[in-house]
Amino acid sequence: MAKELKGLTKRSVSYSQWYNELVVKADLAEQSDVRGCMVIKPYGYAIWEKIQQTLDAKFKETGVQNVYFPMLIPKSYLSKEADHVEGFAKECAVVTHYRLKSNPDGDGVVVDPAAKLEEELIIRPTSETTIWSTYKKWIQSWRDLPLLCNQWCNVMRWEMRTRLFLRTSEFLWQEGHTAHATREEAEERAKQMVHVYADFVRDYMAIPLVVGVKSATERFAGALDTYTIEAMMQDGKALQSGTSHFLGQNFGKAFDVQFVDKDNKQQYAWATSWGVSTRLMGALIMTHSDDNGLVLPPALAPIQVVIVPIYKGQEELEKLNEKLQPLAEKLRKRGISVKYDNSDTKRPGFKFADYELKGVPVRLVMGGRDLENGTIEVMRRDTLEKHTTMFDQIDNEVPALLDAIQENIYSKAKTFLDEHTYECNNYDEFKERVKEGGFFLCPWDGTAETEAKIKEDTQATIRCIPFDVEQDNPGIDMVSGKPAICRAIIARSY
């Protein structure tokens, strides 16, 4: 095993430390010189690009178009929607000046006091306000609706406690913003997009989910309803992995976005917004990876197959090249991303450990004896199992193997989610068991007081009221003893 892996903390020792080390050792990201911000390295960004490209295509299939809005928002815009500004005020970074000047007292530069802005600008924590101030110019008639826009960008939310990918002051994301003529159409769009996210996370990221609606306390600031996808990490904690918000007419009214409907009457536009971020990278790492490093689903792996020749001398290398380079091209023609690593700068053992650490799904190895026998060694990253197969069959075997790995990774995570989801009706039992992690399906009376007590007593929160749970007879609230209005998923979370 390479030196890089010897220092990787085991999950059983410290799950948090294991995660932090793995992100860095697998070359995904590192801390930047700006506190709370990160540098996403090429390998990490390659995964994000696959996420971005796949989701972007799925959005466009629903009629969404991409746009771009400025990252600076006038402070007055945030004051127009009361709940929204209340939700983000403590996280806003503020631009107050527009110029620097040479320091009259010595080296360097200082802020020029004469360059103070008349109105401060906020680095976007989210873009509802600036987008809806623009929509006022774009929307006059019902014929202009629906307006379906999305932007890929960065946002800034000043965080005191940060962790790479999971919570950073600046992060990358997409934010969709749609305007509609009716409440029903807007609600349908908000629900549609949370299911777009859920399908993507299940099918491509191989992560099972609970999909549902947030409690009023946990809603997005300014929303009437927030729909969410909640994933379970290997330590039993929940990770909110994407949200879609039905915003009602709040932003339409705040920014006076009115249109003439089919009856020639003035109406305020109905709104949604929805987003996922580089937090998905954290979900990917924490759901699947092991003590040997990353485990990546083939659908998102930057390198799906690595081919490593083992050789003694230039002559043997040339013979292996004649076999393996055409194999790499055959696989690429099948749409598989392949790296052929015949470099002589690293020993084979180092290469094996490095690609294992980086979660490459399939490793193919061929040496001199394999060359003589017409065989090749195959290793799958998800199980670490090896087998030898005939060389002339491998280009047909690999696609099926990648599909099997994708399916197995999902199945393993789904089994973990199922085995750590519990029904619970007793508060004392809940308080004891929630310390160990897991999702708890519990009766809830719907009050903020009960929700606050659960959080105060256990640090757990209501993650969502799940869509796929029968709610006809939810039972008695385990905290208040009052009749429950629903059964909710409660868990500790990131």
N, C-alpha and C positions, 0 to 999 in steps of 0.2 A: 504494500500500500504506500502511495506517495506521501511525502512529508506533509503536504497540505492537508491530508485527511487525518493525520494522527492527532491534530489539535482540535478536531471538531467535537464539541461537547455532545454527549448523547442526549436524546430527548428525555430519557428517564431521569437524568441528572438535573437538567434545567431546560425546559422546552423553550423558554424565552431566549436564553443564551444560545441554544442550538440554532434558533431562527436567525438571530442577529449575525452569528458567525457564518452561517450558510450563505446568506445574501452576499456577503463580502467574498468569501472563499470561492463561490461559484461564479464570480465575476459579473454579478448582476448589477450591483450598485454600491456606492460608498457615500459617506458623509461629505458634504461640501464645506468650503471655508465659511459659508454663510450659515449661521446657526439654524438648525431645523430644516435645512434644505438638503437635497441629495443630488448626486451625479449618477445618472443611469448610464451604465457602461454598455458597450456594443452588444454583448450577449443578452443582457437584460432588455435592451431596447428592441432587439430582434424579436423577442417574445411579445413585447408590447405592440410592435408593428403588426404581427399576425393577429392579435386581438383586435387592433384598430381596423385593419383591412377587412376582416370578416364581419365585424359589427357594422362597419360603414356600408357594406354591400347589403346587409339585412335591413338597415334603416331605409336605404334607397328603394328596396323592394316594396316598402310600405308607402312610398310617395314622398319621403323626406328629402330635402335638398340641403347641401352644406352652404354655410355663410361664415362670415367672420366679423366680429364686433370688437371695438377697442377694449384694451385691458384696463383703461382708466375710466372711472365712473364719477361724475360730479356728486359731491356729498349730498346735495339737495335731492337727488333722485332716490337715495335710500330713505329719505324722510317721508316719502309719499305713501308707503305701505307700512303701517304701524307695526304689525306682527313681524314683517320681514326684517325691518331695521332692528327690532328688539332681538331677533334671533341671531343676527350677525354682528351687532355693534362691537362686541368684545373681541372679535377676531379680525377686525379690519386694519390693514396697513394703509397709512395716509401719506399722500404726497403734498407737501406744503410749499416747496420752492421749486423753481425751474432752472436755477443756474448756480454754478460754483465759481469761485475766484481764487487766485493765488493767495496764500496765507501771508498777510503783511508782517506777521511776527516770526516767520520762519519758512521751512520747507512745506511742500504739500499744498492742499487746497482746503477751503472752508466754504460753507454755504454762504452765498451772497444775500445778506439781509434785505437788500433792495429788490430781490427777485421773488418776493413772497407772492403766492397766487392769491387772486381775489377770492376764489372759492377752492377749498381743498379738493383733491381728487383721491378717490379710493381705488386701490388695486383690487380688481374684481375678486370677491369671494364667491360670487355666482352672478349671472348676467340678467336675471329677470328684469331689473329696473331699466338698464340701458336698452335692452331689446324692446321692451314694451313702450318706451318713449319713442322708439323708431317705428314700431308697428302702427302708432297713431298716424304716421304719414303714409303708410302702405295700405291701410284698411279704410275703405269708405262704404263699400257695398257688400251685400251677402255674396256677390260674385267674386270677391277677393278672398273668400274663405272656402275651405280651411287653408290656413297658412302653416306649412310644415317645414320648420327649419332646424338645423343642428349645426353646432360648431365644435371642432376639436381644438382645444386650447389649454392653457395653464391657468390656474387660479391660486390665490393667496389667502390662507386662513391662518392667522398667527397662533401657532400651537406652542404650549409650554413644554409638553412632554411628547417627544417625537420618536418614531421608529420607522426605519426604511420601508417604503411602500405603504405601510399600514396607516401612518399618520405623520405627514410632513407639512411644513408651513406652506410650501409651494408644491403642487402636484399637477399631473397631467390628467385630463379627462375629456369627455364629450358632454355637452349639455344640449338637449333638444328643447325647443320652445315652440309650441303650436298654439294657434288661435282658431276658434271655432264659432259657428253661428248658434249652436244649441248646447245646452248642458249635457244632453245625452251623448252627443257626438264627442265632446271633450272627455267625458268619463270613459267612454269606450276607447278613445285613443290612449288615455293614461293606463288603462288595464292592458291594452294591446302591447304597449311598450314594455311593461314589466314581464309579460310573457315572452317577448322577443329576447329580453335579457336571460330569462330562465332557460329557454331553449338553447341559447348559445352556451351558457355556463354548463349545462348538462351535456350537450352534444360535443362541444369542443374542449372545454376545460375538464370534462369528466367529473364534475362536482355535483352531487345531489343537493337538493335545496328544499326549504320550506318557503312557499310563496303565500303572501297574505297582506293584510292591511294593518297599518300601524295604529296604535292608540292615539288619542288626541294629544297626549303629552309628548309622544315621540314623533309627531308629524314634522315635516319640513315647515320652516317658518313662513307663514302666509298661505299654507295649503288647507283645503277642506278635507282632503284625504291623501294619504301617502301609502302607496303600494310598495312592497319590498320583497327582495329575495334574501333569505338568511341561510348561510352555510355554516356547518359545524367543523371546527378545526380539530386536530388530533388531541388537543388538550381538553376537549369538550366545551370550549367557549364558542359563542356565536360570532360570526363576522357578517355585518350588513354589507352585502356585495353589490347592490344596485337598488335604486329607488326611482319611482315614477309618481309624479304628483298631479292631482287634480286641484287646480288653483281657483276654480269657480270664476267669478267676475272680479275678484279682488284687484288684480293688476289692470284689467280693463277699466275699472272705475278709477283707480289711483292715477292712471295716465290718460284718462278720458279717451279710451279707444272705443269709439262708437261706429256702428255701421247701419245702413238702411236695409232692413230685412225685406222679405218678399212681399209683405203687406205694406211696404213703404213707411214703416215705423222705425224710429231710432232705438237701437239695442246696444248694450255693452257686449264686447266679445268675451267668450269663455276661453280659459287658458289651461294648458298643461306644461309641465317641464319634467325632464327625466335625465338621469345621468349615471354613468359608471366611470371609475377612475383607475389609476395605477394601483389602487388598493386590490384590484383583481389579481395583481401579481403576488401580493401577500397571500391571498386565498389559494392560489395555485401552489405556492411553496408549502404552505402549512397543511393543506389537505392531503397531499400525496407523498411528500419527500420522506426520506428515512435517514438512519444514522450514517449511511454512506454518501449522502448528498441529495441532490435534486432527483425527483422522479417526474418527468414531463410527459404529458399525454402526447402521442404522436401528432395529433392535429395542430398543436401549437409549438412543437419543438423546432427550434431554428435548424438543427441538424437532426434528421430522423434516423439516419444510418451513417455510422462511421466505419470505414474499411481500413484496417491496419495490417500491412505486410510485415512479417518477421523474417529477416534475411541475414545471411552472412556473406558479406562481400558484394561488390557492384554487379557481378554477373548474375547472382541469384536475384538481386533486386530487379534487374532488367527483365528477367523471366517472370517475376511476380507482377511487374508493371504491365507486361503484355497481357496478362490474364485479368488483372483487377481494374485497370483503367477503363477497359471496355465495359466491365460489369457496372462500374459507377455510372457510365453514360447510359446504359440500358435502364438502370433504376431512375435516373433523372428524367428519361423520356416517359416514364410512368408517372411523373409528377412527384417523385420522392426527392427530398433534399438530402444530398449525400456529401460527405467529406472523405476524400481519399488522403490519408495521412501517411505518406512515405518519407517524411522528413527524418533526417539523421541527427537532429539536435537533441532529441529526447529518447530515452530508453523505452521499449515497449511497455514495461510495467508502469512507468510514469504516465504514458499515454492512456493506458487502461483506467488507471485511477482517476485521471483528469476528466475523461469522458464520462465515467461513472458519476463523479462529483457533479458534473454539469447536466446529468440526467438524459443523455442521448439514449433514445429508446432501444436501438439495435446496434450491436457491435459485431462486425465480421472480421475474422482474423485468419490469415493464410500464411503458412510457413513452408519451408523446403519439403517437409514430409507430406504436407497437404498437396503441394504441387505435384509430387510423384503419384499420390493416391487419387488425385482428382476430387479432393474434398475441401471443405471450408468450415471453420468453427463459427457458430452463431451463439451470441449471448443476448438475452433480453433483460433490460434494465429493471423492469417492474418486479421480477422474481429472482433475478441474478442467476437464472438457470442457463446452462450451456448445453449445446448438443452439436454434433458434427453431421453435416449433410453433404450430398453430392454437389459439386460446384456447378454442374450444368442445370441444376434445379433451383438454385438459390434466387435467381431473378424473379421466378414465379412464387417462391415461398415468402419473400419479404413482404409484399403487400398484405397478404393474409395475416402474417405475423404482426404487422403494425395495427391492423384492425383488432386482432385478439388482445394486444396490449392495451389499446384504447378501452375496449370493453372490460377488461379485467381491472384496470385502474378505477373505472367508475363503479364496478360491482363491489370492489373492496371498500370504497368510500361509502357506498350506499348501505352496505352491511353495518359499517361502523355507525352511521347515522341512525339506522333502525334500532341497533342494539343499545344506543345511548339516548333514545327518546322514550320518556316515561310518562304514564298518566299518574297524576298525584292529586289527592283531595285533602291531605292532612298537612297543616302548616308546619308543625314541628318536624314531621318527616321531611318535608320540602327543605326547611332551613338546614337540616343536617346533610341531606344528599346533594344539594346544589353546590356545596363546597367542592365536590369531586367533579363537577362539570356535567354537561348533558343538557338536553332540551326537555322541559317539563310542561306537559299539557295539563293545564289547571283551570278550574272554574273561576271566573272573574266577574265581580259585580258591576264592572264598568266605571267605577269611580276613581278619580285622581288620588283620593286619600288612600285607598287600598294600594294603588300602584306605588305611591310614594313610600308607604310603610314597607312594602316588599323590598324596594331599593335601599331604604335605610337599614333594614335588618340584615340584608344578604348581599347587597351590591348587584343583585340580579335585576333585570328589567324585562318588561313585556316586549318581546321582539316583534310579535305580530299576532293577529287573529288569523289563523291559517284558512285558506280557501277550501282545502280538501278535507276538512273535518266537519262531521255532522254536528250542527249547532241547535237542533230542535229541543233537546233537554240537557242543558249544560250543567245542572246541579246546583250545589250551594257553595258560595265563595268560601275558600278555606281560611281566609283572614277575617272577614267581617261577619260571616255566618248568614249573610243576606243571600237571597236568590241571585244566582249568576245570570248574566245576560249572554255569555258566550264562554267558550273554552279558548284560552290563549296560550301561546308558547312563551315560556319564561326561561331566561338563561342569563348567565354572566356573559359579557361580550367584550370584544376589542373596541 
